[in-house]
């Protein structure tokens, strides 16, 4: 048996890597701290041979916009957890998303993208990139492999999807999509925010680039924003230089420290959240006042078989559902909840619910039941699921 070593990520399990990788024991006049402190310097002392340095090397501490002690430690940990060669962290998840598009695409290029996904994705690809840079996007149902193949053009440079499409939990076959993208000579980019490492690792299924909003599950406490892009060095180096350094979308040391702190408990949190969300989904599906539930862990989900094969460690922590009734019915229900908080975001320590607007551009892709009844997105926290069920049941009784 190989002796585990905190300096050798390959020798550590997922749980141990979440604790040790990227954590630097630092000495001081009072002793040695067992946690990397927050280093709030915006500049670092240079060596004698400063002109000979690689100013863009991820481990070269020069200036906070390039990297810093806390950002560097977080990047190493995330790379170990995701099974990636390299990681670049950003100020937000949207900054990480935009960094991928900005760096990998140029004027005249074409993108094939999921037609259901995070709102900012649609705004960037449908509004910003074609208007300012002449980059075109075809939005398709990326669970329909024939539709994806049909959307490919000679100019297609990027295929992008989410593992579980936000907010309705549509499951994408990552292995199959990777093959389609690579046959076309395109880069395959996957947003795995809904499915952090511990539930799924897209690079092991053919993805070239993985994106995360660190704000969600990896931080896990609802108190810091951040984003990450992971992949091999060849793809990540220009993303680091062009987007992190030259565009300046750098993560602050304090937020890097908070997210690193939160990531320690990621393996434990994911196990609880997956089991609890399954219990909540089964309760909702059985309730007579619920019109529709989308959760991949339910046998009734149209892609349950694919989800079971692709996500053996957990079907995620979000549920899309709606009550029988109207948009007003959904709002009334949310107002009656006392333990579940009405707020955007997901993956926090507290359970959250949001009544999503159907005025968004991608709402046309939702199931008809959502178009008529409205849509609720529930994100399970760390509470006892019985308490959450009691809260949901009491609110449903009042409707």
BALOBA-1460 file (C-alpha; in Angstrom, 3 decimals):
// residues 399
<rec num="1" residu="x" x="0.000" y="0.000" z="0.000"/>
<rec num="2" residu="x" x="1.359" y="3.437" z="-1.007"/>
<rec num="3" residu="x" x="1.736" y="5.821" z="1.893"/>
<rec num="4" residu="x" x="-0.468" y="8.893" z="1.318"/>
<rec num="5" residu="x" x="1.380" y="12.191" z="1.128"/>
<rec num="6" residu="x" x="-0.241" y="15.629" z="1.255"/>
<rec num="7" residu="x" x="2.390" y="16.862" z="-1.214"/>
<rec num="8" residu="x" x="1.390" y="14.191" z="-3.757"/>
<rec num="9" residu="x" x="-2.219" y="14.631" z="-4.849"/>
<rec num="10" residu="x" x="-2.153" y="11.366" z="-6.797"/>
<rec num="11" residu="x" x="-1.625" y="9.418" z="-3.570"/>
<rec num="12" residu="x" x="-4.769" y="10.823" z="-1.936"/>
<rec num="13" residu="x" x="-8.422" y="9.831" z="-2.055"/>
<rec num="14" residu="x" x="-11.047" y="12.376" z="-3.078"/>
<rec num="15" residu="x" x="-11.920" y="13.074" z="0.565"/>
<rec num="16" residu="x" x="-8.293" y="13.502" z="1.654"/>
<rec num="17" residu="x" x="-7.459" y="15.688" z="-1.343"/>
<rec num="18" residu="x" x="-10.308" y="18.012" z="-0.370"/>
<rec num="19" residu="x" x="-8.585" y="18.555" z="2.986"/>
<rec num="20" residu="x" x="-4.902" y="18.656" z="2.119"/>
<rec num="21" residu="x" x="-4.128" y="19.639" z="-1.488"/>
<rec num="22" residu="x" x="-3.262" y="23.322" z="-1.829"/>
<rec num="23" residu="x" x="-3.008" y="23.880" z="1.927"/>
<rec num="24" residu="x" x="0.388" y="25.276" z="2.892"/>
<rec num="25" residu="x" x="1.675" y="24.996" z="6.465"/>
<rec num="26" residu="x" x="3.302" y="28.374" z="6.984"/>
<rec num="27" residu="x" x="5.667" y="29.389" z="9.759"/>
<rec num="28" residu="x" x="5.602" y="32.597" z="11.748"/>
<rec num="29" residu="x" x="7.183" y="34.024" z="14.873"/>
<rec num="30" residu="x" x="4.376" y="32.412" z="16.878"/>
<rec num="31" residu="x" x="4.709" y="28.944" z="15.293"/>
<rec num="32" residu="x" x="3.488" y="27.105" z="12.231"/>
<rec num="33" residu="x" x="-0.114" y="27.602" z="11.110"/>
<rec num="34" residu="x" x="-1.782" y="24.414" z="9.879"/>
<rec num="35" residu="x" x="-4.002" y="26.420" z="7.521"/>
<rec num="36" residu="x" x="-2.837" y="28.762" z="4.795"/>
<rec num="37" residu="x" x="-3.560" y="32.275" z="6.083"/>
<rec num="38" residu="x" x="-5.239" y="34.962" z="4.013"/>
<rec num="39" residu="x" x="-2.412" y="36.755" z="2.202"/>
<rec num="40" residu="x" x="-3.826" y="40.203" z="1.429"/>
<rec num="41" residu="x" x="-0.832" y="41.487" z="-0.511"/>
<rec num="42" residu="x" x="-1.373" y="42.821" z="-4.005"/>
<rec num="43" residu="x" x="2.320" y="42.500" z="-4.852"/>
<rec num="44" residu="x" x="5.121" y="40.071" z="-3.960"/>
<rec num="45" residu="x" x="8.834" y="40.687" z="-3.467"/>
<rec num="46" residu="x" x="10.827" y="39.893" z="-6.591"/>
<rec num="47" residu="x" x="14.078" y="37.905" z="-6.707"/>
<rec num="48" residu="x" x="17.386" y="39.258" z="-7.986"/>
<rec num="49" residu="x" x="16.864" y="37.809" z="-11.480"/>
<rec num="50" residu="x" x="13.357" y="39.273" z="-11.943"/>
<rec num="51" residu="x" x="13.739" y="39.918" z="-15.721"/>
<rec num="52" residu="x" x="14.288" y="36.185" z="-16.262"/>
<rec num="53" residu="x" x="11.026" y="35.141" z="-14.606"/>
<rec num="54" residu="x" x="8.061" y="33.666" z="-16.435"/>
<rec num="55" residu="x" x="5.598" y="36.363" z="-15.497"/>
<rec num="56" residu="x" x="2.601" y="34.189" z="-16.396"/>
<rec num="57" residu="x" x="3.600" y="30.984" z="-14.603"/>
<rec num="58" residu="x" x="0.788" y="29.874" z="-12.246"/>
<rec num="59" residu="x" x="3.237" y="29.310" z="-9.362"/>
<rec num="60" residu="x" x="5.162" y="32.584" z="-9.818"/>
<rec num="61" residu="x" x="3.974" y="35.094" z="-7.224"/>
<rec num="62" residu="x" x="4.386" y="38.600" z="-8.643"/>
<rec num="63" residu="x" x="1.127" y="40.497" z="-8.614"/>
<rec num="64" residu="x" x="-2.330" y="39.590" z="-7.335"/>
<rec num="65" residu="x" x="-3.964" y="39.826" z="-10.758"/>
<rec num="66" residu="x" x="-1.658" y="37.038" z="-11.999"/>
<rec num="67" residu="x" x="-1.884" y="34.815" z="-8.949"/>
<rec num="68" residu="x" x="-1.459" y="34.802" z="-5.197"/>
<rec num="69" residu="x" x="-0.928" y="32.368" z="-2.373"/>
<rec num="70" residu="x" x="-4.637" y="31.749" z="-1.754"/>
<rec num="71" residu="x" x="-5.668" y="31.580" z="-5.404"/>
<rec num="72" residu="x" x="-2.803" y="29.229" z="-6.205"/>
<rec num="73" residu="x" x="-3.709" y="26.877" z="-3.373"/>
<rec num="74" residu="x" x="-7.350" y="26.793" z="-4.476"/>
<rec num="75" residu="x" x="-6.351" y="26.065" z="-8.081"/>
<rec num="76" residu="x" x="-4.222" y="23.120" z="-7.005"/>
<rec num="77" residu="x" x="-7.021" y="21.694" z="-4.876"/>
<rec num="78" residu="x" x="-9.650" y="22.021" z="-7.591"/>
<rec num="79" residu="x" x="-7.351" y="20.458" z="-10.187"/>
<rec num="80" residu="x" x="-6.804" y="17.486" z="-7.861"/>
<rec num="81" residu="x" x="-10.526" y="17.081" z="-7.160"/>
<rec num="82" residu="x" x="-11.503" y="17.366" z="-10.827"/>
<rec num="83" residu="x" x="-8.639" y="15.208" z="-12.118"/>
<rec num="84" residu="x" x="-7.348" y="18.113" z="-14.237"/>
<rec num="85" residu="x" x="-3.835" y="19.070" z="-15.252"/>
<rec num="86" residu="x" x="-4.435" y="22.719" z="-14.491"/>
<rec num="87" residu="x" x="-7.008" y="25.162" z="-13.098"/>
<rec num="88" residu="x" x="-7.572" y="28.915" z="-13.388"/>
<rec num="89" residu="x" x="-9.859" y="30.664" z="-10.890"/>
<rec num="90" residu="x" x="-11.884" y="33.805" z="-11.551"/>
<rec num="91" residu="x" x="-13.910" y="36.390" z="-9.675"/>
<rec num="92" residu="x" x="-17.263" y="34.786" z="-10.603"/>
<rec num="93" residu="x" x="-18.678" y="31.820" z="-12.451"/>
<rec num="94" residu="x" x="-19.800" y="34.072" z="-15.312"/>
<rec num="95" residu="x" x="-16.263" y="35.458" z="-15.600"/>
<rec num="96" residu="x" x="-15.018" y="31.878" z="-15.957"/>
<rec num="97" residu="x" x="-17.679" y="31.152" z="-18.600"/>
<rec num="98" residu="x" x="-16.841" y="34.281" z="-20.573"/>
<rec num="99" residu="x" x="-13.111" y="33.501" z="-20.285"/>
<rec num="100" residu="x" x="-13.633" y="30.234" z="-22.172"/>
<rec num="101" residu="x" x="-15.582" y="31.876" z="-25.001"/>
<rec num="102" residu="x" x="-13.318" y="34.927" z="-25.214"/>
<rec num="103" residu="x" x="-10.171" y="32.817" z="-25.416"/>
<rec num="104" residu="x" x="-11.195" y="29.882" z="-27.590"/>
<rec num="105" residu="x" x="-13.268" y="31.782" z="-30.176"/>
<rec num="106" residu="x" x="-12.575" y="34.448" z="-32.786"/>
<rec num="107" residu="x" x="-14.614" y="36.409" z="-35.309"/>
<rec num="108" residu="x" x="-16.355" y="34.104" z="-37.775"/>
<rec num="109" residu="x" x="-16.399" y="31.075" z="-35.493"/>
<rec num="110" residu="x" x="-19.518" y="29.069" z="-34.685"/>
<rec num="111" residu="x" x="-20.708" y="27.503" z="-31.426"/>
<rec num="112" residu="x" x="-23.185" y="24.684" z="-30.806"/>
<rec num="113" residu="x" x="-24.723" y="25.204" z="-27.372"/>
<rec num="114" residu="x" x="-27.416" y="23.770" z="-25.130"/>
<rec num="115" residu="x" x="-30.734" y="25.569" z="-25.551"/>
<rec num="116" residu="x" x="-31.444" y="25.298" z="-21.817"/>
<rec num="117" residu="x" x="-28.862" y="26.624" z="-19.406"/>
<rec num="118" residu="x" x="-27.852" y="29.392" z="-17.062"/>
<rec num="119" residu="x" x="-29.317" y="32.730" z="-18.165"/>
<rec num="120" residu="x" x="-25.955" y="34.487" z="-18.584"/>
<rec num="121" residu="x" x="-24.894" y="31.795" z="-21.038"/>
<rec num="122" residu="x" x="-27.696" y="32.743" z="-23.397"/>
<rec num="123" residu="x" x="-27.054" y="36.463" z="-23.011"/>
<rec num="124" residu="x" x="-23.350" y="36.094" z="-23.836"/>
<rec num="125" residu="x" x="-23.770" y="33.807" z="-26.844"/>
<rec num="126" residu="x" x="-26.995" y="35.254" z="-28.244"/>
<rec num="127" residu="x" x="-26.351" y="38.946" z="-27.626"/>
<rec num="128" residu="x" x="-22.793" y="39.930" z="-26.824"/>
<rec num="129" residu="x" x="-20.599" y="37.689" z="-28.991"/>
<rec num="130" residu="x" x="-22.479" y="38.009" z="-32.322"/>
<rec num="131" residu="x" x="-22.952" y="41.761" z="-31.936"/>
<rec num="132" residu="x" x="-19.412" y="42.645" z="-30.933"/>
<rec num="133" residu="x" x="-17.298" y="39.844" z="-32.421"/>
<rec num="134" residu="x" x="-19.292" y="38.172" z="-35.199"/>
<rec num="135" residu="x" x="-19.392" y="34.824" z="-33.393"/>
<rec num="136" residu="x" x="-22.548" y="32.844" z="-34.163"/>
<rec num="137" residu="x" x="-24.269" y="30.236" z="-31.977"/>
<rec num="138" residu="x" x="-26.817" y="27.535" z="-32.762"/>
<rec num="139" residu="x" x="-28.864" y="26.584" z="-29.688"/>
<rec num="140" residu="x" x="-30.044" y="22.974" z="-29.719"/>
<rec num="141" residu="x" x="-31.386" y="20.330" z="-27.391"/>
<rec num="142" residu="x" x="-28.021" y="18.778" z="-26.554"/>
<rec num="143" residu="x" x="-29.739" y="15.642" z="-25.257"/>
<rec num="144" residu="x" x="-30.772" y="15.057" z="-28.902"/>
<rec num="145" residu="x" x="-27.536" y="13.788" z="-30.448"/>
<rec num="146" residu="x" x="-28.933" y="13.902" z="-33.996"/>
<rec num="147" residu="x" x="-29.810" y="17.587" z="-33.521"/>
<rec num="148" residu="x" x="-26.284" y="18.298" z="-32.290"/>
<rec num="149" residu="x" x="-24.742" y="16.572" z="-35.333"/>
<rec num="150" residu="x" x="-27.064" y="18.503" z="-37.648"/>
<rec num="151" residu="x" x="-26.049" y="21.808" z="-36.053"/>
<rec num="152" residu="x" x="-22.329" y="21.300" z="-36.690"/>
<rec num="153" residu="x" x="-20.831" y="23.579" z="-39.374"/>
<rec num="154" residu="x" x="-17.350" y="23.743" z="-40.935"/>
<rec num="155" residu="x" x="-16.773" y="26.822" z="-38.730"/>
<rec num="156" residu="x" x="-17.873" y="25.125" z="-35.485"/>
<rec num="157" residu="x" x="-15.061" y="25.590" z="-32.978"/>
<rec num="158" residu="x" x="-16.839" y="24.913" z="-29.685"/>
<rec num="159" residu="x" x="-19.595" y="22.628" z="-28.408"/>
<rec num="160" residu="x" x="-20.905" y="23.604" z="-24.972"/>
<rec num="161" residu="x" x="-23.412" y="22.079" z="-22.566"/>
<rec num="162" residu="x" x="-24.240" y="21.571" z="-18.905"/>
<rec num="163" residu="x" x="-24.228" y="18.074" z="-17.374"/>
<rec num="164" residu="x" x="-27.659" y="18.769" z="-15.898"/>
<rec num="165" residu="x" x="-29.304" y="21.660" z="-17.705"/>
<rec num="166" residu="x" x="-30.244" y="24.510" z="-15.379"/>
<rec num="167" residu="x" x="-33.021" y="24.721" z="-14.231"/>
<rec num="168" residu="x" x="-34.939" y="21.650" z="-15.476"/>
<rec num="169" residu="x" x="-32.338" y="18.896" z="-14.924"/>
<rec num="170" residu="x" x="-32.203" y="17.682" z="-18.524"/>
<rec num="171" residu="x" x="-29.366" y="15.127" z="-18.669"/>
<rec num="172" residu="x" x="-26.683" y="15.362" z="-21.358"/>
<rec num="173" residu="x" x="-24.731" y="12.294" z="-22.554"/>
<rec num="174" residu="x" x="-21.243" y="13.709" z="-22.051"/>
<rec num="175" residu="x" x="-19.346" y="10.803" z="-23.657"/>
<rec num="176" residu="x" x="-21.469" y="10.967" z="-26.806"/>
<rec num="177" residu="x" x="-21.266" y="14.752" z="-27.082"/>
<rec num="178" residu="x" x="-17.484" y="14.624" z="-26.664"/>
<rec num="179" residu="x" x="-17.255" y="12.234" z="-29.605"/>
<rec num="180" residu="x" x="-19.409" y="14.499" z="-31.793"/>
<rec num="181" residu="x" x="-17.379" y="17.597" z="-30.909"/>
<rec num="182" residu="x" x="-14.038" y="15.909" z="-31.502"/>
<rec num="183" residu="x" x="-15.160" y="14.396" z="-34.808"/>
<rec num="184" residu="x" x="-15.883" y="17.975" z="-35.901"/>
<rec num="185" residu="x" x="-12.500" y="19.193" z="-34.671"/>
<rec num="186" residu="x" x="-14.189" y="21.337" z="-32.024"/>
<rec num="187" residu="x" x="-13.388" y="21.907" z="-28.363"/>
<rec num="188" residu="x" x="-15.915" y="20.382" z="-25.981"/>
<rec num="189" residu="x" x="-16.709" y="22.601" z="-22.985"/>
<rec num="190" residu="x" x="-18.873" y="21.445" z="-20.067"/>
<rec num="191" residu="x" x="-20.370" y="23.516" z="-17.263"/>
<rec num="192" residu="x" x="-20.422" y="21.112" z="-14.303"/>
<rec num="193" residu="x" x="-21.641" y="23.547" z="-11.643"/>
<rec num="194" residu="x" x="-24.718" y="21.357" z="-10.996"/>
<rec num="195" residu="x" x="-22.471" y="18.274" z="-10.746"/>
<rec num="196" residu="x" x="-19.254" y="19.116" z="-8.865"/>
<rec num="197" residu="x" x="-16.452" y="16.546" z="-8.472"/>
<rec num="198" residu="x" x="-17.739" y="13.881" z="-6.145"/>
<rec num="199" residu="x" x="-20.819" y="13.550" z="-8.341"/>
<rec num="200" residu="x" x="-19.203" y="13.788" z="-11.804"/>
<rec num="201" residu="x" x="-15.861" y="14.583" z="-13.503"/>
<rec num="202" residu="x" x="-16.433" y="15.571" z="-17.168"/>
<rec num="203" residu="x" x="-12.748" y="15.335" z="-18.131"/>
<rec num="204" residu="x" x="-12.952" y="11.579" z="-17.565"/>
<rec num="205" residu="x" x="-15.786" y="11.455" z="-20.112"/>
<rec num="206" residu="x" x="-14.118" y="13.340" z="-22.956"/>
<rec num="207" residu="x" x="-14.591" y="17.003" z="-22.050"/>
<rec num="208" residu="x" x="-11.697" y="19.308" z="-22.943"/>
<rec num="209" residu="x" x="-12.682" y="22.144" z="-20.612"/>
<rec num="210" residu="x" x="-14.736" y="22.126" z="-17.403"/>
<rec num="211" residu="x" x="-16.312" y="25.230" z="-15.888"/>
<rec num="212" residu="x" x="-17.642" y="25.766" z="-12.382"/>
<rec num="213" residu="x" x="-19.366" y="28.522" z="-10.525"/>
<rec num="214" residu="x" x="-17.470" y="28.115" z="-7.256"/>
<rec num="215" residu="x" x="-20.182" y="30.258" z="-5.663"/>
<rec num="216" residu="x" x="-22.394" y="27.175" z="-5.530"/>
<rec num="217" residu="x" x="-21.510" y="23.694" z="-4.209"/>
<rec num="218" residu="x" x="-17.732" y="23.998" z="-3.990"/>
<rec num="219" residu="x" x="-17.899" y="26.989" z="-1.666"/>
<rec num="220" residu="x" x="-21.103" y="25.631" z="-0.176"/>
<rec num="221" residu="x" x="-21.784" y="28.345" z="2.399"/>
<rec num="222" residu="x" x="-23.341" y="31.166" z="0.379"/>
<rec num="223" residu="x" x="-20.697" y="33.689" z="1.427"/>
<rec num="224" residu="x" x="-18.256" y="33.996" z="-1.506"/>
<rec num="225" residu="x" x="-18.314" y="34.248" z="-5.291"/>
<rec num="226" residu="x" x="-15.857" y="32.646" z="-7.677"/>
<rec num="227" residu="x" x="-15.440" y="30.664" z="-10.872"/>
<rec num="228" residu="x" x="-13.026" y="28.096" z="-12.253"/>
<rec num="229" residu="x" x="-11.915" y="26.688" z="-15.590"/>
<rec num="230" residu="x" x="-10.087" y="23.345" z="-15.675"/>
<rec num="231" residu="x" x="-8.347" y="21.317" z="-18.373"/>
<rec num="232" residu="x" x="-4.896" y="20.674" z="-19.781"/>
<rec num="233" residu="x" x="-2.068" y="23.212" z="-19.835"/>
<rec num="234" residu="x" x="-2.301" y="23.858" z="-23.576"/>
<rec num="235" residu="x" x="-5.905" y="25.063" z="-23.314"/>
<rec num="236" residu="x" x="-5.595" y="26.689" z="-19.894"/>
<rec num="237" residu="x" x="-2.485" y="28.819" z="-20.464"/>
<rec num="238" residu="x" x="-4.148" y="31.247" z="-22.924"/>
<rec num="239" residu="x" x="-7.230" y="31.377" z="-20.702"/>
<rec num="240" residu="x" x="-5.010" y="32.357" z="-17.770"/>
<rec num="241" residu="x" x="-3.104" y="34.994" z="-19.730"/>
<rec num="242" residu="x" x="-5.887" y="36.467" z="-21.871"/>
<rec num="243" residu="x" x="-8.789" y="36.378" z="-19.425"/>
<rec num="244" residu="x" x="-7.402" y="36.268" z="-15.885"/>
<rec num="245" residu="x" x="-4.348" y="38.491" z="-16.327"/>
<rec num="246" residu="x" x="-5.115" y="40.763" z="-19.288"/>
<rec num="247" residu="x" x="-8.881" y="41.126" z="-18.686"/>
<rec num="248" residu="x" x="-8.318" y="41.257" z="-14.933"/>
<rec num="249" residu="x" x="-11.127" y="38.933" z="-13.784"/>
<rec num="250" residu="x" x="-9.028" y="37.807" z="-10.817"/>
<rec num="251" residu="x" x="-10.389" y="36.157" z="-7.677"/>
<rec num="252" residu="x" x="-9.699" y="38.028" z="-4.445"/>
<rec num="253" residu="x" x="-7.490" y="36.381" z="-1.785"/>
<rec num="254" residu="x" x="-10.296" y="36.506" z="0.774"/>
<rec num="255" residu="x" x="-12.818" y="34.809" z="-1.522"/>
<rec num="256" residu="x" x="-10.183" y="32.249" z="-2.535"/>
<rec num="257" residu="x" x="-9.623" y="31.518" z="1.154"/>
<rec num="258" residu="x" x="-13.362" y="31.214" z="1.846"/>
<rec num="259" residu="x" x="-13.906" y="28.866" z="-1.096"/>
<rec num="260" residu="x" x="-10.889" y="26.751" z="-0.122"/>
<rec num="261" residu="x" x="-12.308" y="26.530" z="3.389"/>
<rec num="262" residu="x" x="-15.693" y="25.481" z="2.043"/>
<rec num="263" residu="x" x="-14.253" y="22.863" z="-0.292"/>
<rec num="264" residu="x" x="-12.906" y="20.842" z="2.653"/>
<rec num="265" residu="x" x="-16.385" y="19.524" z="3.450"/>
<rec num="266" residu="x" x="-17.494" y="19.066" z="-0.178"/>
<rec num="267" residu="x" x="-17.387" y="15.231" z="-0.082"/>
<rec num="268" residu="x" x="-19.481" y="15.121" z="3.100"/>
<rec num="269" residu="x" x="-21.944" y="17.733" z="1.911"/>
<rec num="270" residu="x" x="-22.516" y="16.049" z="-1.446"/>
<rec num="271" residu="x" x="-23.393" y="12.734" z="0.162"/>
<rec num="272" residu="x" x="-25.973" y="14.364" z="2.436"/>
<rec num="273" residu="x" x="-27.417" y="16.578" z="-0.292"/>
<rec num="274" residu="x" x="-27.834" y="13.746" z="-2.810"/>
<rec num="275" residu="x" x="-29.635" y="11.483" z="-0.346"/>
<rec num="276" residu="x" x="-31.820" y="14.293" z="1.001"/>
<rec num="277" residu="x" x="-32.755" y="15.627" z="-2.452"/>
<rec num="278" residu="x" x="-33.868" y="12.166" z="-3.529"/>
<rec num="279" residu="x" x="-36.153" y="12.024" z="-0.485"/>
<rec num="280" residu="x" x="-37.591" y="15.482" z="-1.213"/>
<rec num="281" residu="x" x="-38.181" y="14.632" z="-4.880"/>
<rec num="282" residu="x" x="-40.064" y="11.450" z="-3.979"/>
<rec num="283" residu="x" x="-42.245" y="13.402" z="-1.542"/>
<rec num="284" residu="x" x="-43.074" y="16.057" z="-4.134"/>
<rec num="285" residu="x" x="-43.864" y="13.530" z="-6.867"/>
<rec num="286" residu="x" x="-46.337" y="11.723" z="-4.606"/>
<rec num="287" residu="x" x="-48.158" y="14.883" z="-3.486"/>
<rec num="288" residu="x" x="-51.549" y="15.477" z="-5.180"/>
<rec num="289" residu="x" x="-51.047" y="19.243" z="-5.452"/>
<rec num="290" residu="x" x="-47.801" y="18.908" z="-7.444"/>
<rec num="291" residu="x" x="-48.277" y="19.034" z="-11.229"/>
<rec num="292" residu="x" x="-44.786" y="18.055" z="-12.356"/>
<rec num="293" residu="x" x="-41.340" y="17.164" z="-10.950"/>
<rec num="294" residu="x" x="-38.003" y="16.983" z="-12.811"/>
<rec num="295" residu="x" x="-35.281" y="15.159" z="-10.890"/>
<rec num="296" residu="x" x="-32.950" y="12.620" z="-12.552"/>
<rec num="297" residu="x" x="-33.096" y="10.318" z="-9.530"/>
<rec num="298" residu="x" x="-36.781" y="9.596" z="-10.119"/>
<rec num="299" residu="x" x="-37.598" y="6.600" z="-12.361"/>
<rec num="300" residu="x" x="-40.236" y="8.835" z="-13.975"/>
<rec num="301" residu="x" x="-37.538" y="11.180" z="-15.335"/>
<rec num="302" residu="x" x="-37.255" y="10.546" z="-19.088"/>
<rec num="303" residu="x" x="-33.452" y="10.238" z="-18.844"/>
<rec num="304" residu="x" x="-33.269" y="8.364" z="-15.554"/>
<rec num="305" residu="x" x="-31.382" y="5.439" z="-17.120"/>
<rec num="306" residu="x" x="-28.701" y="7.727" z="-18.568"/>
<rec num="307" residu="x" x="-28.481" y="9.619" z="-15.268"/>
<rec num="308" residu="x" x="-28.054" y="6.386" z="-13.301"/>
<rec num="309" residu="x" x="-25.218" y="5.335" z="-15.599"/>
<rec num="310" residu="x" x="-23.508" y="8.736" z="-15.704"/>
<rec num="311" residu="x" x="-24.111" y="9.886" z="-12.120"/>
<rec num="312" residu="x" x="-23.696" y="6.810" z="-9.900"/>
<rec num="313" residu="x" x="-22.625" y="8.902" z="-6.896"/>
<rec num="314" residu="x" x="-25.581" y="11.279" z="-6.803"/>
<rec num="315" residu="x" x="-28.269" y="12.773" z="-9.030"/>
<rec num="316" residu="x" x="-27.646" y="16.347" z="-7.948"/>
<rec num="317" residu="x" x="-29.100" y="18.683" z="-5.381"/>
<rec num="318" residu="x" x="-31.743" y="20.627" z="-7.328"/>
<rec num="319" residu="x" x="-35.336" y="19.833" z="-8.220"/>
<rec num="320" residu="x" x="-37.490" y="21.595" z="-10.803"/>
<rec num="321" residu="x" x="-41.207" y="21.370" z="-10.096"/>
<rec num="322" residu="x" x="-44.499" y="23.209" z="-10.141"/>
<rec num="323" residu="x" x="-47.845" y="23.122" z="-8.389"/>
<rec num="324" residu="x" x="-51.177" y="22.680" z="-10.095"/>
<rec num="325" residu="x" x="-52.332" y="26.216" z="-10.783"/>
<rec num="326" residu="x" x="-50.852" y="29.409" z="-12.180"/>
<rec num="327" residu="x" x="-47.813" y="31.606" z="-11.757"/>
<rec num="328" residu="x" x="-49.601" y="33.217" z="-8.821"/>
<rec num="329" residu="x" x="-50.043" y="29.790" z="-7.221"/>
<rec num="330" residu="x" x="-46.290" y="29.215" z="-7.264"/>
<rec num="331" residu="x" x="-45.612" y="32.606" z="-5.677"/>
<rec num="332" residu="x" x="-48.214" y="32.001" z="-2.974"/>
<rec num="333" residu="x" x="-46.641" y="28.630" z="-2.140"/>
<rec num="334" residu="x" x="-43.152" y="30.118" z="-1.834"/>
<rec num="335" residu="x" x="-44.453" y="32.849" z="0.463"/>
<rec num="336" residu="x" x="-45.808" y="30.217" z="2.877"/>
<rec num="337" residu="x" x="-42.443" y="28.462" z="3.404"/>
<rec num="338" residu="x" x="-40.767" y="29.072" z="6.757"/>
<rec num="339" residu="x" x="-37.562" y="27.017" z="6.623"/>
<rec num="340" residu="x" x="-36.746" y="27.050" z="2.915"/>
<rec num="341" residu="x" x="-35.446" y="30.469" z="1.868"/>
<rec num="342" residu="x" x="-36.713" y="32.223" z="-1.250"/>
<rec num="343" residu="x" x="-33.468" y="33.263" z="-2.955"/>
<rec num="344" residu="x" x="-31.436" y="32.726" z="-6.099"/>
<rec num="345" residu="x" x="-28.330" y="30.514" z="-6.253"/>
<rec num="346" residu="x" x="-27.910" y="26.892" z="-5.164"/>
<rec num="347" residu="x" x="-25.549" y="24.561" z="-3.332"/>
<rec num="348" residu="x" x="-25.666" y="26.587" z="-0.105"/>
<rec num="349" residu="x" x="-25.786" y="25.242" z="3.429"/>
<rec num="350" residu="x" x="-29.444" y="26.322" z="3.622"/>
<rec num="351" residu="x" x="-32.169" y="25.107" z="1.286"/>
<rec num="352" residu="x" x="-33.235" y="27.669" z="-1.305"/>
<rec num="353" residu="x" x="-36.161" y="28.011" z="-3.679"/>
<rec num="354" residu="x" x="-36.751" y="30.457" z="-6.512"/>
<rec num="355" residu="x" x="-39.830" y="31.067" z="-8.643"/>
<rec num="356" residu="x" x="-38.223" y="31.568" z="-12.043"/>
<rec num="357" residu="x" x="-39.545" y="33.969" z="-14.627"/>
<rec num="358" residu="x" x="-40.792" y="32.424" z="-17.855"/>
<rec num="359" residu="x" x="-40.025" y="35.636" z="-19.704"/>
<rec num="360" residu="x" x="-36.422" y="34.513" z="-20.183"/>
<rec num="361" residu="x" x="-35.455" y="33.690" z="-23.755"/>
<rec num="362" residu="x" x="-34.912" y="30.009" z="-23.091"/>
<rec num="363" residu="x" x="-38.321" y="29.554" z="-21.457"/>
<rec num="364" residu="x" x="-39.682" y="28.553" z="-24.860"/>
<rec num="365" residu="x" x="-37.712" y="25.318" z="-24.467"/>
<rec num="366" residu="x" x="-39.382" y="24.351" z="-21.170"/>
<rec num="367" residu="x" x="-42.028" y="21.661" z="-20.873"/>
<rec num="368" residu="x" x="-45.558" y="22.906" z="-21.569"/>
<rec num="369" residu="x" x="-46.530" y="22.297" z="-17.932"/>
<rec num="370" residu="x" x="-44.030" y="24.951" z="-16.824"/>
<rec num="371" residu="x" x="-45.217" y="27.427" z="-19.436"/>
<rec num="372" residu="x" x="-48.755" y="27.236" z="-18.081"/>
<rec num="373" residu="x" x="-48.145" y="26.662" z="-14.360"/>
<rec num="374" residu="x" x="-44.774" y="28.346" z="-13.691"/>
<rec num="375" residu="x" x="-41.521" y="26.802" z="-12.542"/>
<rec num="376" residu="x" x="-39.878" y="26.447" z="-9.129"/>
<rec num="377" residu="x" x="-36.237" y="25.502" z="-8.611"/>
<rec num="378" residu="x" x="-35.432" y="23.979" z="-5.233"/>
<rec num="379" residu="x" x="-31.844" y="23.526" z="-3.987"/>
<rec num="380" residu="x" x="-31.291" y="21.213" z="-1.024"/>
<rec num="381" residu="x" x="-29.080" y="22.423" z="1.823"/>
<rec num="382" residu="x" x="-27.685" y="20.681" z="4.867"/>
<rec num="383" residu="x" x="-30.872" y="20.557" z="6.946"/>
<rec num="384" residu="x" x="-32.581" y="17.347" z="7.990"/>
<rec num="385" residu="x" x="-34.753" y="16.392" z="4.993"/>
<rec num="386" residu="x" x="-37.666" y="15.560" z="7.315"/>
<rec num="387" residu="x" x="-37.720" y="19.197" z="8.428"/>
<rec num="388" residu="x" x="-37.745" y="20.375" z="4.816"/>
<rec num="389" residu="x" x="-40.563" y="17.955" z="3.937"/>
<rec num="390" residu="x" x="-42.575" y="19.231" z="6.907"/>
<rec num="391" residu="x" x="-42.094" y="22.814" z="5.704"/>
<rec num="392" residu="x" x="-43.117" y="21.952" z="2.128"/>
<rec num="393" residu="x" x="-46.105" y="19.930" z="3.316"/>
<rec num="394" residu="x" x="-47.374" y="22.720" z="5.585"/>
<rec num="395" residu="x" x="-47.095" y="25.288" z="2.788"/>
<rec num="396" residu="x" x="-48.882" y="22.974" z="0.345"/>
<rec num="397" residu="x" x="-51.738" y="22.527" z="2.824"/>
<rec num="398" residu="x" x="-52.435" y="26.279" z="2.740"/>
<rec num="399" residu="x" x="-52.735" y="26.454" z="-1.069"/>
